[in-house]
Structures are given as C-alpha cells and as structure tokens.
Amino acid sequence: MSDLLWDDVGNFFDPDLMGALPDVRVPDASVEDWQALLDLVTASGWQFQYSVGVVVLPLPRAEAVFSRPADAECADLLVRPVAEVRAIFRFYAAEEIDFDVDLRELRGQERLDVFCGFLRAIGRRLGKPVLMDPETDEGHPVLGFDVEADRVVLLADPGIS
C-alpha cells in the first residue's frame, strides 16, 4: 500500500511550483546519524558514488568526512535507490542530514512509491523525521516521514497554488 497517492500530492512534485530541487533533511542529526545513513546505503545495495569536488573516492566513515578542515571542498554522496531516481547528500554539517532530489525524476505513482520508500528507510534507520521542503520555501516541510506513524505523511495542503 502506498504512503501517498500521486493524484493527491502531484502539486508537491511540480518543479514549476516547488522548484526542481527541493531540500530533504533530517534535523537534529549527529555524526552517528550520518554513519547510520552511510551504513544503510551500503547495506541496502543502492548504487552510490562519494566524491569531493570532481574526485571520486571510496566511501569514508562519517567522522572522517566531518573532521576535514572547515575550508575543504564539500563532499557529496550520490545515491540511487533505483536507476532512475537519485538523491545527492551534501555533507554541510553534522547537525543536519541534507540532500536534494530532482522532481523531474519523481513523476507518477511508481516513482512516488520509490521516494516514499527511500524516506521511510532513512527515517526508520535513524528513528527521526525526514522532511521535504520546497526549494522556494525552506523550513516549511510539505511532506515527510513521521516516526510515530511509521510512514510518509502530508505536512501541508497539496492544493496550494
């Protein structure tokens, strides 16, 4: 059974309304949460690529990423839960897991189910909410994984114009 129905939430996946790259985040994170995420990525069999700038590197431990000098280039982790869907995690700060998804890749019920499953997997592993904010309105999540409900839920009215 789907967490959300495409017909109900399609507006939240419209790049013209939401921006093409909404922010997805896990607030109140820690280095340990980042490590749990890295462990989930490798254990799930998702395709991934870790890089610093244009240099592709083996996936390090989270503490190694966050012990780099403050002026070091930001590290990225590209994750593909399925070949057609990618999430790009940015190691900006240990206190918040931050990643982007491309709404143009999340069209229709099948891709929505993949996305919800991805958020669910992350939220369950961390025991924390995973929130999606419009690119145009950061800090105001429209949907996310709810820990108590154990599913992805709406956090705003999808009928907004």
Buried (B, 14 or more C-beta within 10 A) or exposed (E): EBBBEBEEBBBBBEBEBBBBBBBBBBBEBBBEBBBBBBEBBEEBEBEBBBBBEEEEEEBBEBEEBBEBEEEEEEBBBBBBBBEEBBBBBBBEEBBBBBBBBBBEBBBEEEBBBBBBBBBBBBBBBBEBBBBBBBBEBEEEBBBBBBBEEEBBBBBBEBEEE
